Amino acid sequence: MISWFEVLFFAYSSSLPEPVIALYFISCIFIGNWMLLNLLLSILLDSFSVQDEEEIMTEEKKETQKQNMLEDFRYKLGEDFIDGMEEM
């Protein structure tokens, strides 16, 4: 595998002028960092948009959530009743 030092050595030993080589490597660094920054920002923005969608509750979602909570509560009360009966 070729390291960056070898790439730079071969680039500077070529027949191209040094400013062209330097401009190429500097542009590679800037473009690579710009792409990584965009990737990070897109991940952050996506997580915020998912959170916003979860916060938007329609009446149907509220009613469904309320029904699920009531069913869980009834189930829990049933477990407590059965546990109490087993202790007797």
C-alpha positions in Angstrom: 0.0 0.0 0.0 1.3 3.4 -0.9 1.5 6.1 1.8 0.8 9.8 1.4 4.5 10.5 1.6 5.2 8.3 -1.4 2.4 9.9 -3.3 3.8 13.4 -2.6 7.3 12.2 -3.5 6.2 10.8 -6.8 4.1 14.0 -7.5 6.9 16.3 -6.8 9.4 14.3 -8.8 7.1 14.5 -11.9 7.5 17.0 -14.7 4.5 19.2 -13.5 5.3 22.5 -12.0 5.2 22.6 -8.2 2.4 25.1 -7.8 0.1 22.8 -9.9 0.9 19.9 -7.6 0.4 21.9 -4.5 -2.9 23.3 -5.8 -4.1 19.7 -6.5 -3.3 18.4 -3.0 -4.8 21.5 -1.3 -7.9 21.2 -3.4 -8.2 17.4 -2.4 -7.9 18.4 1.3 -10.6 21.1 1.0 -13.0 18.9 -1.0 -12.6 16.0 1.3 -13.2 18.1 4.4 -16.2 19.7 2.7 -17.7 16.3 1.9 -17.2 15.1 5.5 -18.8 18.2 6.9 -21.8 17.8 4.6 -22.1 14.2 5.7 -22.0 15.1 9.4 -24.6 17.9 8.9 -26.9 15.7 6.9 -26.9 13.1 9.7 -27.6 15.8 12.3 -30.4 17.3 10.3 -32.0 13.9 9.6 -32.0 13.1 13.4 -33.7 16.5 14.1 -36.4 15.9 11.4 -37.2 12.4 12.8 -37.7 14.0 16.2 -40.0 16.7 14.8 -42.1 14.0 13.1 -42.5 12.2 16.4 -43.6 15.4 18.2 -46.4 16.0 15.7 -49.3 14.1 17.3 -52.6 13.9 15.5 -55.8 13.2 17.3 -55.7 9.6 16.1 -52.2 9.1 17.3 -53.1 10.6 20.7 -56.2 8.3 21.0 -54.1 5.2 20.0 -51.4 6.1 22.5 -54.0 6.6 25.2 -55.6 3.2 24.4 -52.3 1.5 24.5 -51.5 3.0 27.9 -54.8 1.9 29.2 -54.3 -1.7 28.0 -50.8 -1.7 29.5 -52.3 -0.4 32.8 -55.0 -3.1 32.8 -52.5 -5.8 32.1 -50.2 -4.6 34.9 -53.1 -4.5 37.3 -53.9 -8.1 36.3 -50.3 -9.2 37.0 -50.5 -7.6 40.4 -53.7 -9.4 41.2 -52.3 -12.7 40.1 -49.1 -12.2 42.1 -51.3 -11.3 45.2 -53.4 -14.4 44.8 -50.2 -16.6 44.6 -48.9 -15.2 47.8 -52.2 -16.1 49.6 
